[in-house]
Amino acid sequence: MAREGDTTGGANEVAGATGATTSMLEGVRVLNLASVGPAARAGRWLADYGAEVVNVGAVPSRGAVQITPVFHAYSGHRGMRRVLLDLKSDHGRETFLRMAERADVVIESFRPGVTGRLGIGFDAVRAHNPKIVYCSTTGFGQSGPYSQWAGHDLDYLAVSGYLAVGEPGARGNPALPGATLADSAGGGMHAVIAILAALVKGEGAYLDVSVADGVLSLMSLAVDEYLATGSEPGYQHSMTSGRYACYHTYQAGDGRWLAVAAIEPKFWANFCRLLGLEKWAAHQTDDAVQDQIRADIAAALASKDRDAWVGILSGSDTCVAPVLTVAELCEDAQYRARGAFVEAVHPEHGGLRQTAPLLAGMTRPELSELPYRLPSGTHSRQLLLEAGFTEAEIKELLEEGTVA
């Protein structure tokens, strides 16, 4: 549906587009009670699929600290709108429930039991809207001995086994990941998948999204191996955890790095040939000589700069890629060809670049729709009008501070 300030829809002229002329989730309305974390990521992706996402925050109150992400986070909330409600008041609760009557999805990320105490939990919302898809996104889920634990991304990676199987740091410690994988894949994408499945069924649902469960599902190959065989995966246990030289990172002559993932024998043979190390082609999985192979590869790759090796290896069926910094990938030819970055304008901060809608099936903007006009402030009056409130009711809610 067309909305003021919304530039997420329309046909796509950008490389990598779906060719769709309408967004896949056009007409789906989402009320998102989360401002940061996995649930906010879920809202971002749902909006990029064309859903109408309304962020529901708390009204400013004396002495209260509002959790407000920096202006560029979550792509600056492009294509979204915002309302502030006092959910601790009777009028605020009633306002939210009336808005939920015309929504398809509610997302929340409070600790288990909080929305029930506020009177806006699943049962309360379902009484107003039997087909609501209600998604509760928490670190450890609604049940179990960890359910009330506070946590962040690193904690969920810790309990899922993820940290234990990676290459140790300099002190033998589990190495810190370079991205918030638990929040994004274990939580945000987990929530999106569950929500889409529930919308397809069309009967309404309560979704207990645990970020830790989501990361555990990502670890299923390793976990299922242990459950089936009793062999416990860890660093250098298998092909993809550092056991063999063919799946490793190496430093080039300019100090930058290359990722080598030549798992298949034919790719490994190509790699060895291009490095002048044909003697190792037949010893890919020979445990006795892996340290020597690594040393020879390291010495060979140190003879040229990273990008020189990329020119020699990456297009020659070797499964070699450069380790790009964030600054490098933002100018990378592949991502540019895919239209991965777009221009946007923020009302207070001016022009900026940001990631485009990237996932398969998301409708990219037409060039005429760029730059994105990022939202600022609230859209409370218009949202309440759309929810069926009268002008008099809205005036009262604003004056009493229930809505901002």
C-alpha positions in Angstrom: 0.0 0.0 0.0 1.2 3.5 -0.7 2.0 5.6 2.4 3.5 9.0 2.9 7.2 8.8 3.1 7.3 5.1 2.1 9.8 4.2 -0.6 10.0 0.5 -0.1 7.6 -0.5 -2.9 7.6 -0.2 -6.7 9.3 -2.0 -9.6 13.0 -2.5 -9.5 15.6 -1.3 -11.8 18.6 -2.4 -9.6 20.7 -5.4 -10.3 19.7 -8.4 -8.2 16.0 -7.5 -8.1 13.1 -9.8 -8.0 11.2 -8.3 -10.8 8.1 -8.0 -8.6 6.0 -4.9 -9.1 4.4 -5.2 -5.6 5.9 -6.0 -2.3 5.4 -9.5 -1.0 4.0 -8.4 2.3 2.0 -5.4 1.0 -1.1 -4.9 3.2 0.4 -6.6 6.3 0.5 -4.4 9.4 3.0 -5.0 12.2 3.1 -3.4 15.6 6.7 -3.7 16.9 7.2 -3.0 20.6 11.0 -3.4 20.4 13.4 -0.6 19.7 16.7 -2.6 19.5 18.0 -6.1 19.2 16.6 -9.2 17.4 13.0 -8.0 17.3 14.0 -4.7 15.8 16.0 -6.6 13.2 12.9 -8.6 12.4 10.9 -5.4 12.0 13.5 -4.1 9.6 13.3 -7.2 7.4 9.5 -7.4 7.4 9.4 -3.7 6.3 11.9 -4.4 3.5 9.5 -7.2 2.3 6.8 -4.5 2.2 5.0 -4.9 5.5 3.7 -1.7 7.2 5.7 -1.6 10.4 4.7 0.7 13.2 7.3 1.0 16.0 5.6 1.4 19.4 7.7 3.1 22.0 7.2 4.5 25.5 6.2 8.1 26.1 9.0 10.2 27.6 8.7 10.3 31.4 10.5 12.1 34.1 13.7 10.4 35.0 13.2 7.5 32.5 15.9 6.5 30.1 14.6 5.7 26.6 16.3 3.1 24.6 16.8 4.9 21.3 19.1 3.5 18.6 21.5 5.8 16.8 19.9 7.4 13.8 21.5 5.1 11.2 20.7 1.8 13.0 18.3 -0.6 11.4 18.6 1.4 8.2 17.3 4.5 9.9 13.8 2.9 10.2 13.1 3.7 6.5 9.6 3.0 5.5 8.4 2.8 9.1 6.2 4.9 11.3 6.3 5.5 15.1 3.9 6.0 17.9 4.6 6.6 21.6 2.3 5.1 24.2 2.1 5.0 28.0 1.4 1.2 28.2 1.4 1.4 32.0 -1.8 3.4 32.0 -5.3 2.2 31.3 -5.8 4.5 28.4 -2.4 3.5 26.9 -3.2 -0.2 27.2 -6.7 0.4 25.6 -5.1 2.4 22.8 -2.6 -0.3 22.0 -5.4 -3.0 22.0 -7.5 -0.9 19.6 -4.6 -0.5 17.3 -3.9 -4.3 17.5 -7.5 -4.9 16.2 -6.3 -3.7 12.8 -2.9 -5.3 12.9 -1.7 -8.7 11.6 1.4 -9.1 13.7 2.6 -7.9 17.1 6.3 -8.3 18.0 7.6 -7.8 21.6 10.9 -8.4 23.3 10.1 -7.9 27.0 11.1 -10.5 29.6 8.6 -13.4 29.9 5.5 -12.3 31.8 5.9 -8.5 31.3 3.3 -8.0 28.5 0.8 -10.1 30.5 1.2 -7.9 33.5 0.8 -4.8 31.3 -2.4 -6.3 29.9 -1.2 -6.5 26.3 -0.1 -10.1 26.2 -1.2 -12.7 23.6 -4.5 -13.5 25.3 -5.5 -9.9 25.7 -4.6 -9.1 22.1 -6.3 -12.3 20.7 -9.5 -11.3 22.5 -9.5 -8.2 20.3 -8.1 -9.9 17.2 -8.4 -13.7 16.9 -6.1 -13.9 13.9 -3.2 -12.0 15.4 0.3 -13.4 15.0 2.0 -12.6 18.3 5.7 -13.0 18.4 7.6 -12.9 21.7 11.3 -12.6 21.1 13.6 -13.3 24.1 17.1 -14.5 24.8 16.2 -17.9 26.2 12.5 -18.3 25.5 9.4 -18.2 27.7 10.2 -21.3 29.7 13.2 -23.1 31.3 15.6 -22.2 34.1 17.3 -19.4 32.0 14.1 -17.7 30.9 14.6 -14.7 33.2 18.3 -14.3 32.6 19.4 -11.0 31.1 21.7 -11.6 28.1 23.2 -10.3 24.9 24.5 -11.8 21.7 27.7 -13.3 23.2 25.7 -15.1 25.8 23.5 -16.9 23.3 26.5 -17.9 21.2 28.1 -19.2 24.4 25.3 -21.5 25.5 24.7 -22.8 22.0 28.2 -24.3 21.5 29.1 -21.7 18.9 32.0 -20.2 20.8 33.4 -23.6 21.8 34.0 -24.8 18.2 35.8 -21.8 16.8 39.5 -21.1 16.7 40.8 -20.0 20.1 42.2 -16.6 20.7 45.7 -15.8 21.7 45.0 -16.8 25.3 43.2 -20.0 24.4 40.0 -18.1 25.0 36.9 -18.5 22.8 37.3 -15.8 20.2 34.8 -13.0 19.9 32.7 -13.1 16.7 32.9 -10.2 14.3 29.1 -9.8 14.0 26.0 -10.2 16.2 25.1 -13.5 14.7 22.8 -14.5 17.5 20.7 -11.3 17.3 20.5 -11.4 13.6 20.2 -15.0 12.5 19.3 -16.7 15.8 16.7 -14.0 16.7 15.7 -11.6 13.9 15.6 -14.1 11.0 14.2 -16.8 13.3 11.3 -14.4 14.1 10.8 -13.5 10.5 10.6 -17.1 9.4 8.1 -18.0 12.2 6.0 -14.9 11.5 5.8 -15.7 7.7 4.9 -19.3 8.4 2.1 -18.2 10.7 0.8 -15.7 8.2 0.7 -18.4 5.5 -1.4 -20.6 7.8 -3.7 -17.6 8.5 -5.2 -18.7 11.8 -3.3 -16.5 14.2 -0.5 -17.9 16.5 1.7 -17.3 19.5 5.4 -17.6 18.6 7.9 -18.2 21.4 11.1 -17.1 19.6 14.2 -17.9 21.7 17.5 -16.5 20.3 19.4 -19.3 22.0 17.2 -21.9 20.3 17.8 -20.1 17.0 21.5 -20.3 17.4 21.2 -24.0 18.4 19.4 -24.6 15.2 22.4 -23.0 13.3 24.7 -25.5 15.2 22.6 -28.5 14.2 25.3 -30.2 12.0 27.7 -30.2 14.9 25.1 -31.1 17.6 23.5 -33.9 15.5 27.0 -35.4 14.9 27.6 -35.5 18.7 24.1 -36.9 19.4 24.5 -39.6 16.7 28.1 -40.6 17.2 29.3 -39.3 20.6 32.1 -37.5 18.9 32.3 -34.0 20.3 33.0 -31.3 17.7 35.6 -28.6 18.6 38.4 -26.6 17.0 40.2 -28.7 14.3 37.6 -31.4 14.6 36.5 -31.3 11.0 37.0 -29.8 7.6 35.2 -26.6 8.4 36.7 -26.1 11.9 40.4 -25.8 11.0 41.6 -29.4 10.8 43.0 -29.1 7.3 45.1 -26.5 5.5 42.6 -26.3 2.6 40.1 -24.5 4.8 42.0 -21.7 6.5 42.9 -18.0 6.4 46.3 -16.8 5.3 48.2 -13.5 5.2 49.3 -12.1 1.9 52.5 -10.1 1.4 50.8 -6.7 2.1 49.5 -7.8 5.5 46.0 -8.3 4.3 44.2 -11.7 4.4 42.8 -14.3 2.1 40.2 -17.0 2.9 40.9 -20.4 1.4 37.9 -22.8 1.4 39.1 -25.4 -1.2 37.1 -28.3 0.2 36.5 -30.3 -3.0 39.6 -32.1 -4.3 39.3 -30.5 -7.8 39.4 -27.0 -6.2 42.2 -28.0 -3.9 44.2 -29.3 -6.9 43.7 -26.0 -8.8 44.8 -24.1 -5.7 48.0 -26.1 -5.3 48.9 -25.9 -9.0 48.5 -22.1 -9.1 50.8 -21.8 -6.0 53.4 -24.2 -7.4 52.6 -26.7 -4.6 51.4 -29.6 -6.8 53.2 -32.0 -4.4 50.4 -31.4 -1.8 47.5 -32.0 -4.1 47.2 -35.7 -3.1 47.6 -35.0 0.6 44.6 -32.7 1.2 43.3 -34.7 4.2 46.6 -36.3 5.4 46.7 -35.3 9.0 50.4 -36.0 9.4 51.5 -33.2 7.0 48.9 -30.5 7.6 51.3 -28.2 9.5 53.9 -28.4 6.7 51.2 -27.7 4.1 50.0 -24.7 6.0 53.6 -23.4 6.3 54.2 -23.8 2.5 50.9 -22.1 1.7 51.7 -19.2 4.0 55.1 -18.8 2.5 53.7 -18.8 -1.1 50.9 -16.4 -0.4 53.4 -14.0 1.4 55.1 -13.5 -1.9 52.4 -11.3 -3.4 49.9 -8.7 -2.2 46.3 -9.8 -1.4 44.7 -8.3 -4.5 47.3 -9.8 -6.8 46.4 -13.3 -5.5 42.7 -12.5 -5.9 43.4 -11.8 -9.6 45.2 -15.1 -9.9 43.1 -17.4 -7.7 39.6 -16.2 -7.1 38.3 -16.7 -10.7 40.1 -19.9 -11.2 38.0 -22.4 -9.3 40.0 -22.4 -6.1 37.4 -21.1 -3.6 39.6 -18.2 -2.5 38.3 -14.8 -1.5 39.7 -11.7 0.0 39.0 -10.9 3.6 37.4 -7.5 3.1 37.1 -4.8 5.7 33.8 -3.0 6.1 35.3 0.0 4.4 36.4 -2.2 1.5 33.2 -4.1 1.0 31.2 -0.8 0.8 33.2 0.0 -2.4 33.4 -3.6 -3.7 32.5 -4.2 -7.3 30.3 -7.3 -6.5 28.2 -5.5 -4.0 27.9 -2.4 -6.2 26.8 -4.6 -9.1 24.1 -6.1 -6.9 22.9 -2.6 -5.8 23.7 -3.4 -2.2 23.9 0.2 -1.0 21.5 3.1 -1.5 21.4 6.8 -0.7 19.2 8.2 2.1 18.4 11.5 3.7 17.8 12.0 7.4 15.9 15.1 8.5 18.5 16.0 11.1 21.7 14.3 9.9 21.5 14.9 6.2 22.6 12.5 3.4 24.0 9.1 4.1 24.5 5.7 2.5 23.0 2.6 3.9 22.4 -1.1 3.0 19.6 -1.6 0.5 16.9 -4.3 1.0 19.1 -7.3 0.3 17.3 -10.5 0.9 15.7 -12.5 -1.9 12.2 -11.4 -2.7 12.6 -7.9 -1.2 11.5 -5.3 -3.7 14.2 -2.7 -4.4 13.4 0.9 -5.0 13.3 2.5 -8.4 16.1 5.0 -9.0 13.4 7.7 -9.1 12.4 6.8 -5.5 15.9 7.5 -4.2 17.2 8.8 -1.9 15.2 7.2 0.9 13.5 9.9 3.0 14.1 8.6 6.6 11.4 9.2 9.2 11.9 11.3 12.3 9.6 12.0 15.2 6.3 10.3 15.6 3.2 9.7 13.4 0.8 9.2 16.3 -2.2 11.2 15.1 -2.3 9.6 11.7 -1.8 6.1 13.1 -4.6 6.6 15.6 -6.9 7.9 12.9 -6.2 4.8 10.8 -7.0 2.7 13.9 -10.5 4.3 14.1 -9.9 6.9 16.8 -11.8 10.2 16.5 -10.2 13.6 16.6 -11.6 14.2 20.0 -10.2 11.0 21.4 -6.8 11.7 19.9 -6.8 15.2 21.4 -7.6 13.8 24.8 -4.9 11.1 24.6 -2.3 13.7 23.5 -3.3 16.2 26.2 -3.2 13.7 29.0 0.2 12.4 27.9 -0.9 8.9 27.1 0.2 9.3 23.5 3.2 11.3 22.2 
